C-alpha cells in the first residue's frame, strides 16, 4: 500500500507511505490518494482530513522515475483531460495527476508538512485548506529545473494564496521557500516544532470539528467560489449558500450565547 488511512476521532489521516522515494507520487499512489479523499468527503462521521507524508518528507512531487518509464502514455493523458463541463463537484469527481488536486471537497483538509513539499508536493499542499509546517520544512517549485510544468493547480492556487507578484517569484525561480517565509507570505497557516506537524494538524482538526459544521462549510464554500464572481453576484451567492445553515444552526447558537456561553471570550463550553 502506498497510501495509509487512519482515524483519530472525527479526523481522517491520509498518509503518503513511500518514504524510500521521499513520498513522491506515482500513478498508483495518485489513484489511491484520489480514492481516499473521495471516500473522506462521503463519510458523514469524518469532519476534517489531515494529509501527511511518512517519515521526513511531506511529498517530493510526482515520481520522475515513473514519468520517465512506461507509466506515462497516451492513455494517462487522455484520462486526465478535462471537458468544458468540468465543475469539480463530487457527483463527477475528476482525478488530477497527483490524485485529489481537482476535487472540490465539502469539508476541510489540513496539510501536516515535514521536510520538503516541493513541485507536485507543493501543489498538494496548496490544494489543502490549511498548511501546518515544521520549522525545518520548506516548499518550492523544484520541477522548474526539469521542464515539468505545474499541472495540479499550482498556477491557479498559488497566486490566490500569496498574491500574483509573490507567486511569479516562486513559480519562475523555483527557489526554496523556508517555513518562516512561507508563514510571512501566507503560504503556511501555522509553524510548529520539528516532529510535531501531525500533532499540530490534529489539534487544529479537533478545533474545526467542534464548530457547527453546516455553517463552517457554507462559509468555506462561499469563500472558495467568490473568486470567479463580481461583488454583487458573490454577495448573492454567499446568502444563497449560507441561508439554510443560518436557519439550522444560527438560531440555536444565538440562544447559547444569550444563555451566557462564550462570555468574556471563554469558548471552552460552546
N, C-alpha and C positions, 0 to 999 in steps of 0.2 A: 504493500500500500504506500502510495506517495503522498496521500493526504489523510490526516487523522482528525476525527471529530470527537470532541468530548463535551460534557455538560457540567456546568458549575452553577447550580441554582437555576435562575432564569436566563442564563447566558449560554450561548453555544460557542465553543472554542474550535476554530478551524486552523489546523497546523499543517503547513507545508513541510513534509518529512523527507527531505532529500539533503541532509547535511553534508554528504560527501560531494555534492555539487553546489554547495552554498545555497541550497534551496532554489536553484534555477528551475524554471518550469518547462517541461517538455510537453508534447501534445497530450500524453496520458494524464499528466498532472493537471493540465489546463481543464480537461474534461472532468476530472474529479472535483476540482475547485468549483466549477460551474454547477455541478450537481449538488454539491454541499450547500451552496448558498441559495439555490432554488428550494431545496428542502428546508433550510432555515426559514426562509420567508413564508413558507406554507405551514410552519409548525406554530400553532397558536400558543403553545406553552413556553416558547422561547421569545424573549423580548429584545435582546441585544446579541450581536455576534462580535467575537474578537478574532482577528486574523493575525497569525504569527508564523514565524519560521522556527524550525527545530534547531537548537544549538546556537552558534554565534553569528548567524545571519538571518535577516528577515527574508530577503529574496534578491538574488544576483541578476534577475531578469530572465528573459527567455533563454533556454539552453541552446547556445550557439553550436554545440557539438551535434545536437539533434537537428538543428536547422541546416547544418552542412551535409546531412545524410539523406536517407530516403524518406524521412518522416514528413518532409515538406514537399508536396507535389501539387498538381493542379486541382485535385480533389480537396485538399486543405484550403486552397484559395477560394474555391467555389463555395465551400461550406461557410466561410467567413464573410462572403459578400452580403451586403445589406440592400434590400429592396426599398423603394421610395416610401413604403408604408410603415417602415420600422418605427416603433414608438417606445421600445424599451420596457414595456409592461410585462407583467408575469403571465398574461394569457398567451403570449407568444415569445417566451424568453429566447434571447439570442446569445450565443457564446462568442466571446472575444478571443483573440489569440492567446491571452494569458488566462482565459477562463471566464470569470464573472464580470469583466470590466464593461460589458454592455447591459448588464442587468440594472434596472431601476427598482430597487427593493423598497418595500413599505416600512422597513424597520432599520435602525441604525447599525452601522458596523464600525468597530474601533480597530485600528491597526496598532499592534504592540511591536515596536521596532527595536531590534537589537542588531548591531553591526550594519552591514550595507543594505540599503533599499535603493537599488540603482537600476537604471534602464527600465525594463518592464516591471521590475520590482518596485520602482518608484511609482509607476503608473498604477500598480495595485494599491499602493498606499494612498495615492490621490483619489482613487475610487472610494475609499473608506470615508466616512463622515468625520471622524476624528483620528488624530495620529499622536500616539504616545511614544516618545523616543528616549532611549537611554543616552546618557551623556556622551558616550563614545560612538553612538550610531551616526550614520550620515546618509545623504541622498546624492543623486547626481544622474544626469543623462549620459551615462557612460557608453551607451550604444552609439553615440556620436562618432566614436573612434572607428567603428566597424561598418559604417554605411547602413546601419539598421535604423529605420525611422521609428518615431513614436506612433504606434498604431493601436494602442489600448486607451485612448482618451487623453494622453498626456498633453497634446497641443490644445485641447479644449479645457480640461480641468485646471491645469497649472495656471494659466492666465486668470482664471476666475478666482483662484485661491490667493495668489500673491500679487496680482496685477500684471498688466501687459509688459511693462518695462522690465521688471524683475524676471518674468518668465522668459523674455527674449535673451537675457543674460544667461540663464541656466540652460535653455534649450540650445543656443548657438555655441556656447563654450564647452558644454558637457562637464563643467568643473565639479569638483567635490564640494558638497554643501554640508558643513558640520552641524550638529544638533543645535548649538547656540544660535547660529544664523537662521536655521530653519524656524526656531521659535520666534526670532526677531521679525521675520518677514511673514509670519502666519502660516508657514508650511507645516510646522509642528503645533499641536494643541497643548501638549504638556511635555515637560522634561522630567526624567526620573533617574535615579542612580543606576549604574550598570547592574544587570542581573535582575532588575525589578520591573521590566516592561510589562510582563504578563500580570503581575500583581497590581500594578498601577492601572492597567487597562481594565482588569476585572473590578477594581474599586470604582472606576468610572462607570462601568456597565451596571453595577448594582445601584449606583446613584440614578442612572437613567431609568432603570427598571422600576424604581419606587414611584415615579410620577404617573399621573393619569395618562394612559397610553394613547387614547384616541386624540386627545388634544396635542400631545407632543408630536405624534405622527402627522397630524394635519399641518402644524406649523412647519415641520421639516419638509413636507411635500410642497407647500406654498413657496418656501424659500428656494427650493430647487427649481421649480417651474417658472419663477418670475423672470429668469434670465432672458427668455425669448419674448417677453411681453413689454409693451409700453406701460406707463404708470397706471392709467385708468383700467385697462383690462387686467393688469396684475392685481389691483385692489379688488376688482370684482371676483377674480379667481380666488383670492385669499378668503373672502367671505364665503364663497361657494364651497371651498374646501373645509372651512372651519365651523360653519353654522351648525352642522349636525353634532359635532363633538362638543360645541359650546352648550347646546341643549342637553346633551347626555351627561357631561361632566362638570360644566361651569357652574351650574346652579348648586350642585352638591358641594363643590369646592368653596363657593362663596358662603354657603351655610357653615362649613367647617371653620372658615376664617371668622365669621360672625360669632361663633361659639367660643372663640379665644385661641384657636390653633394658630401658630405662626407669629404670635405677637412678640415684638422685640427681636425679630429675626431668628427665633428658635424654631427650626423646621424638623426637629428630631421626631416629632409625633404627628406628622402630617398624614 
